[in-house]
Amino acid sequence: MNIFARAKKFMAEEGNPNQWGGAYPERHRIEEDIEAGVCHVVTDEAGEIAGTFCLIIGTDPTYDHIIGQWPDSSPYGTIHRIASAGTHKGVADCALEYCLSKINTIRIDTHADNRPMLNWITRSGFSHCGTIFTHDGSPRLAFHLSKHQI
């Protein structure tokens, strides 16, 4: 939870105070992710946790409706709730490498104000596909990456 608190503070400082507003991500959600085996950590050489992310393989209902178009309908995994402890660079790169070792196609979304994440998404080779809407109706920019794009 400390990593998520740090990430929320960082996002607010970077001009994105609304993406993870309120209590999100709630402790019970993180516990459910852990119990479901979809929450992963990135560790450093000493075994300290440098970041966390979820990889959820299978259809994400939030991605069923997009203003835009997904490039294909191949099976995919979605990266959610990625956050860094702020102690090491490359946490997102490690997460993506792991995800691509598990499934060939990755989808991710983020708030339009999340400049650091948008920069990483672009640098990593994701294609912008359109806009999806979260469970509360707020818009997110949606992206797609296949191994063959890299």
Sequence and secondary structure as in RCSB ss.txt:
>XXXX:A:sequence
MNIFARAKKFMAEEGNPNQWGGAYPERHRIEEDIEAGVCHVVTDEAGEIAGTFCLIIGTDPTYDHIIGQWPDSSP
YGTIHRIASAGTHKGVADCALEYCLSKINTIRIDTHADNRPMLNWITRSGFSHCGTIFTHDGSPRLAFHLSKHQI
>XXXX:A:secstr
 HHHHHHHHHHHHTT  STT TT S HHHHHHHHHHT EEEEE TTS EEEEEEEEES  GGGSS EE  S    
 EEEEEEEE SSSS HHHHHHHHHHHH SEEEEEE TT HHHHHHHHHTT EEEEEEE TTS EEEEEEEEGGG 
